[in-house]
Every structure is written in C-alpha cells, then in structure tokens.
C-alpha cells in the first residue's frame, strides 16, 4: 500500500471486487467534518485581503491559547510546511522522535540534512533540529506540556524544536505547548485537516515567536491560503461548542472501536480520539479481508503487525466494519 492513507483509487486497484462504496478508515480524519458554511462568491473570485488573513490568524491565536496573531502563520496545509521547513532552517543534523509521520524524514533527507531517528525524548536535547509529534502518529504516544517545556528550555544555541500537534485539538488540557509560546527556537504545527475533518480545505498553522512566524509568511508570499479557507477556518476555530461536542462523541466512539478490535483478536496498541492502532500477527490477512470488504485501513512497512483504524462515520459504516471483523 502507499505510504499515506486516503488513496481510494489505488485501493480499488488492489481490491477490484471490493464491496462499494469504499469506507476509508485510513486517514484519521474526523467524521463527520465541521459543517461547511455558505461561502460568499467573492471568496472564490477575489484574492483574500491581507486583513482577512490577519483576522484568521488572530482567531487561530485565540483558539490555540496564544497572546497575539503575530505568532501565527497561515499555511496551505501542514504538509507543505513540512516540505518547506528544511529550506527555511538549514540545520545539518535533524533528530526525529520515531517511529512517526514519515514525511519529516523524507523532506529533511531530500534537502540534504543528516536525519537520525531518536527513540527517547532525551535524545532530542542536543540535536540542532529536533522534531516530534504530540500526540504521535500512529501510536498516540504523548507528552504533557511541562515535559516538553523542560526539553525546550534545556536546548541551547540557535537550534529548532518542531512539535507537530496536528492531532491535539481534541485532546485534554495540559498537552499542547502552544499556550507557552513564544519560546526561543520552538515551532508548533496545527492543522484543520484532522480534528475538523477538513483535509480538502488545505489549511494549517505555524505557531512560533513573531520572528519565526514572519519568516514563514515571507517564504509563502502574500496569499498563502485561499479565500474559502479563510472563511471556513475563521468559523471553525471560533466554534468551541462544536469542538466539545465532537470530543464527547469521539470519546464514546473509541471505546466502541476498541471493543470491536479486541473481539477480532487484536491488541489495541495505542491511538487518539481520531484513530486506534491495532496489533496482530495476522495483520496482513486482516488487511486483505477488510479490503475485500470495501474497508481501507492503514498499514506500516516497518511494523507489519500494525493496522491503524480511523473512526467510522455513521451507523452503516459501523455495521460494515463489525461484519467484516466478525468474519475474520
């Protein structure tokens, strides 16, 4: 399978006789998504005004607990920022706490950096550039903000600490490092794709001290995000009631999903409110049978005994997943 989830065209090539419609549980994107509002025609036909982007960044600052919008840079999806970072901050050596999202290693390696996978948090302390995901993808490993604050403060010089919080929006208080910003050399990434279920909007944010945020804005140019993304993002980030309702629903969903996985003989090896990691010696055959049943889950080349399951969206998807697991 491909190195990323969400590849339904490829899945249909792999499973040409699969039950349709395909259920995509491979991405960890929240179902249902944040409701798309009616969008003014001008958002599609005009370039976004600088003031509108500044307003989006101010709303994001409030949502993430920052003091001001100057500490936020809007980006067209965090993936583009991951590809850009190796060229903005040219450190020769990069330590990545792994295993984790593979695009960090690929992007920094392609830009000529020496990439090392670290197995402990302490191993990041002396790296010129250190990267971790919190909570982590795919196992849900997490560190409280105080632990990461201590790591940030023990790092010296002009090094960079990148903390990817793409899955943090619905987590408990005390996890995010964002509210402690600005911190010297610390960059936090957030995304609208996962918790809000809006991967197609391509909107994310870099959170850092104003100088780092300004350097990212300068690299992206005057219109880094689209007019519709500005409108949708501004509304979604300000909607605390929707986030709380989504968190409560997903808390029940993961209990339900964990039960299904255990009944199918899998060990629940970790996860977040948006995905669960199942472990089994029969993972390869489970993947095949699920695919034939029209259900796509995430595999991992480095751990063939792992499968990652997103949250089903609606009772019909729950029914089909339960049926597919029950015959395995």
MIFILO-219603 format. One record per residue: residue in one letter; x, y, z of N, C-alpha, C in turn. Coordinates in steps of 0.05 Angstrom, whole numbers, plus 5000, padded with zeros to 4 digits. Each point is the difference from the previous one (the first is absolute). Layout:
BEGIN
AXYZXYZXYZ
...
//
This chain:
BEGIN
X501749765000498350245000501850255000
X498850224993501550264998500950095028
X502050195001501050095026498050185015
X497750064988498050165013497349874998
X498250085018497349914998498450174979
X497549934997498250154983500249954970
X501449804992500449944971497949814990
X497650104996497849824993500249894972
X501150164981500349904973501949775000
X502250025015501949785002498849765014
X498350065021498749785014498249844981
X498650144983498249864981501649844980
X502550084993501749834983500849755015
X500650035026500949775015497749815006
X497650115003497649835007497850064979
X500349914976498150074979497249895004
X499749795017497449895005498950075027
X501150215012499250085027497250105001
X498849975023497350115005500150304998
X498150124986499850294998497650115015
X500150255008502250194998502349935019
X502450074992502349955018499850175025
X500649895022500150155025503050065006
X500750255002502850085004500550055030
X501249815013500850035028503150035003
X501250084978503050004999501250275008
X498450215003501250275003500050125027
X498349915019499850135026498750274998
X498350044980498550264997497249975013
X499250205015497649995016497549974983
X498349805004497450004988497950055022
X498050164996499650174977501850255002
X500550134978501650245000498550245010
X501550215005498750255007498250094978
X497650085005498150074979500950244983
X500249974974500950214983497850224998
X500750255006498050214999499550094971
X497950164996499750134974502350204996
X501349994977502350164995499450214979
X500750255006499550224981501549954974
X498750074977501249964974502750144999
X500250235013502550164999502449855011
X499449815018502249845012501349834978
X498549924980501049844978501250174978
X499050244996500850164977502150215005
X500550065026501950215007502349885016
X502350124998502249925017499350085029
X500749845020499350085027501550255009
X498650175013501250255010501949945023
X502250155002501949965023498650025027
X498050185002498750035026498349755007
X499049864979498449765005501949775010
X502449994988501949795009500950075029
X500550265005500850085027497849935020
X497450044992497849925018500049705006
X500449844979500249715003502249935020
X502350134998502249945018499450095028
X498550225003499250095027498149805013
X498149894984498149805010501549755007
X502049924984501649765006501650055026
X501150245003501550055025498249965025
X497650104998498149965023499449715004
X499449864979499349715002502349845012
X502450074993502349845009501350115025
X499050225011501050105025502450184998
X500450134977502350184996499150295006
X502050165006499450285008499150174976
X501049954976499450184978500449864973
X498650114980500149884973502750014987
X501850185009502750024987501649745005
X499149835018501449755006498849774983
X498350064981498749804984500550064970
X500849794985500350034971498149794988
X498250094983498249824986501549864977
X499549744997501449854979497949834985
X500649944975498149844984500349705006
X499449935025500449725008502749975013
X500149855022502549965014502049844984
X499149834981501849854984501850184983
X498950214989501750184984502150135018
X499250075025501950125018502249805007
X499449745004502049805006502049994977
X499150024975501850004978501750254998
X498950235011501450254999502150045022
X499549885023501650055024503049944995
X500749784987502949944996501550224985
X498550164984501350214985499950275015
X498250025019499950255016502049995023
X500549765011501749985023502149794994
X502250084987502049814989501949895021
X499049845019501749865018501149754987
X502449935007501349774987499149735011
X499150005025499249755013497350025012
X498349814995497250005010499449745014
X499050025025499249775015496949995002
X498849784992497149974999499249785019
X498350065019499149795019498149814985
X500849754998498649814984499249755015
X498549834986499050044973497750204999
X499850154978498050214999499350054970
X498750234995499150074973502550024982
X500049854978502449964985500950244983
X498250204995500850224983502150185012
X500350005026502250165011502749904991
X500449745004502649884992500450034969
X497949954985500350024971500750294991
X498750195012500450284992502850105007
X500849945025502750105008502249854986
X499649744996502049844985500350104971
X497850064987500050104973501450274997
X500050165022501350265000502949985008
X501149765004502849975006500749995030
X498149995018500549995028500849715008
X501549985021500549745012497849945020
X498449794995497649945016500649765017
X499450035026500349785019497449955014
X499249755002497549945016500849965029
X498850155017500549985029497849835012
X500849845021498149835013499050105027
X501350215010499250125026499950304997
X498550125018499850305000502750125007
X501549885018502650115009501950024976
X499749824981501850004977499750254982
X497850155004499550244984501450245012
X501049985024500950245014502350144986
X501849854989502550114988499950034970
X497849934987499850014971499650294991
X501450094980499650274989497150054992
X498749804988497250014993498749745011
X498050035016498649775012497050014993
X498949774994497249994991498549785015
X497650065008498349795012497150074994
X498349805000497150034997498749945026
X498150185008498749975027497150084998
X498149815001500549715002501249894974
X501349775003501449894978498249844981
X500850004975498749844979502149794992
X499549745004497449885003499249885027
X501750025020499549855025498850175022
X499650264996498750175020501750075023
X502749934999501850085022499850305004
X500050085025499750295006501650085024
X500650265001501550125022498550245010
X499950045026498750245010501750254994
X498750235000501350244992502350075019
X499849935025502250075019502649844992
X499649754992502449854991501350124976
X498450094980501150124976501150275006
X498850145019501050265008502949975012
X500349805016502749945011502049944978
X499149844980501849944977500750254985
X498150174995500550254986502050185015
X499850015026501750175015502849905004
X500449734997502749905003501550004974
X498650054978501450034975501450284999
X502350014988501650255001500750084971
X500950254997500850094974497750074982
X500549984973497950084981498649764988
X499849785015498649764991497050044997
X498749814987497250014995498649755011
X497850045014498449785010497350024986
X499349804984497450004986498249795013
X497650105009498149825012497550004983
X499349784988497749974983497649925017
X498150185003497649955016497549974982
X500349874977497849974981497749855012
X500549825019497849845013499350105028
X500850255007499750095027497550155006
X498450084980497850185005497949905020
X499649735000497949895016501249865025
X502550045005501349875023499450165026
X500649875022499650125026501950245004
X499250185018501750235006502649905012
X502150154996502649935011501849864980
X499149954976501649874980501550204982
X498650204991501250184979502150195012
X502150034984502150195007499350284990
X497950034983499450254987499650235019
X498649955022499350225018502550115015
X502349854999502450105012501750174981
X499250024976501550164980499650305007
X502050174993502449934984502249885017
X501449804989502349885012502250014979
X502550065008502250024980500349744985
X499950024973500649774983497949785001
X497550065008497949805001497850064979
X499349804984498050034980497949785004
X497550085002497849815003498250004975
X499349774991498349984976497249905008
X498050134988497249925004498749974973
X497849854999498749944975497050005003
X498650084978497149984999499149744988
X501949844990499349754986498849795018
X501249955023499449765016497650045017
X500250165021497850035019497550114988
X500350184980497750134987499149844976
X501449804992499249834977500050154974
X501950204997499950174976502749994985
X500849754994502549974986500150144973
X497850014986499950134974500250305000
X499650125023500250305002503050084998
X501849835008502950055001500650265015
X499649985026500650225018501349905025
X502250135007501449945024501350255011
X501549975022501150245013502849935012
X501850194997502549995014499950195023
X500649915024499850165025502950035010
X500850245005502850055009500350295008
X502450075008500450295007499750164974
X499350255003499450164976502150004978
X502549985007502150004979499949754983
X499749765013499849764985497450004983
X497850085012497550014985500250194976
X501450225003500350194978501749884978
X502149845007501749884979498449804984
X498149865013498349814986498150144981
X498850225010498250164983501550104976
X502550105004501550114978500749784979
X500549765009500649784982497649924983
X497650035011497649914986498850224982
X500750255005499050224984497450115009
X498850194985497850165010497349855002
X499649784985497449865001500449715007
X500849935024500849735007497749805000
X497650105006497649835001497750124984
X498149844993497850094983497950155015
X498350164986497850145012498149825014
X499149774987498249825015501349885025
X502649944999501349905024500050205022
X500350264994499950215020497350005013
X497849994984497350025011499449755017
X500649764990499449765014501749985025
X502550054998501849985023499350205023
X499250244992499350205021497649915016
X498049884986497649915014500649755016
X501449814989500549755014501650045025
X502150164998501850035024498650155022
X498050174994498550145021497849845012
X499449774989497749845009500749805022
X500250105024500749835023497949795005
X497550064996497849815005500249764982
X500750054975500349774981502349825009
X502350125008502349845008499349835024
X498650115020499349865024498149774993
X498050054983498249784993501449784985
X501950084982501649804985501749835019
X501250135020501649865019498449795016
X497650085009498349825015499149764983
X499350054975499149794982502349804995
X502450114994502249834993501049845024
X499750115025500749855024498449745002
X497550014992498349764999500849824976
X500650124978500649854976502549835003
X502150115014502449845003499649765018
X498350035020499349775017498749784983
X498250094983498649804983501949874981
X501850154987501949894981502049825014
X501050085023501849825015498749735006
X497550015007498649755006499949824975
X499450124977499949844975502749884993
X502150165003502749904994500849775018
X499450025025500749795019498449754994
X497450034993498449774993501149854976
X501350154982501249894976502849885005
X500850005025502649885008502450194998
X499550264998502250194998500550125028
X502550085004500850165023499950294993
X498750175016500050284995502650125011
X501750084981502750085008500350295004
X497950164997500150295004498050144983
X500350264999498250164983499350275012
X498150134987498950265009497049984997
X498650225004497150004996499349984970
X502050024982499550004972500949744986
X501549845014500949744988500949815022
X499949744994500949805018502049824986
X502149925014502049834989499649715010
X499549824981499749725007502549844993
X500549805017502449834996499249714999
X501049864980499349724997502149864982
X500749765006501749844982498649944974
X497350035000498449954975499350264986
X501550225005499350264988499949994970
X501849864987500050004970497449874990
X499249785012497549874990497550165008
X500250145023497850185008499750224980
X502250124992499950224981498849904973
X500849774992498949894975497049955001
X499149895022497249945003498350255003
X501150205014498650255003499850144972
X502250004985500050124974497949874981
X499949745001498049864984497150075008
X499750075026497450105009499550294996
X501950144985499650284994500750185023
X501949925017500850175023503050034999
X500950254997502850064998501150095027
X502149875010501450085024502950044993
X501550105020502850084995501949785008
X501949944983502149815006502750155003
X502049855011502650125005502249804992
X501750094982502149824990501949925023
X500550185018501949945022498849845023
X497449985000498649835020497749854986
X500649774988498049864985497849885018
X500450015026497949915019498150225009
X500350244989498350225007497950074978
X497750075009498050134983498750235015
X499850234986498750235013497250044989
X498150035018497250034993499050285007
X498950154980498650245006497349945012
X498550215007497449975012497849984978
X498349805000497949984980498150245002
X498950084978498250234999497149914995
X498549955021497349924997499549715005
X497549935006499449725008500549804978
X499550084975500549814978503049924998
X501750195004502949945000500749835025
X498950065022500549835024499049714995
X497749984987498949734995501849844981
X500950134979501849864981502649935012
X501250175017502549945013499649765019
X497950015016499449785018499749734985
X498550014978499649764984502649904989
X501750184989502649914989501849885021
X500150135023501749895022499049745011
X497449965000498849765012500549754984
X500650044973500549764984502949944997
X501750165013502949964998500949815022
//
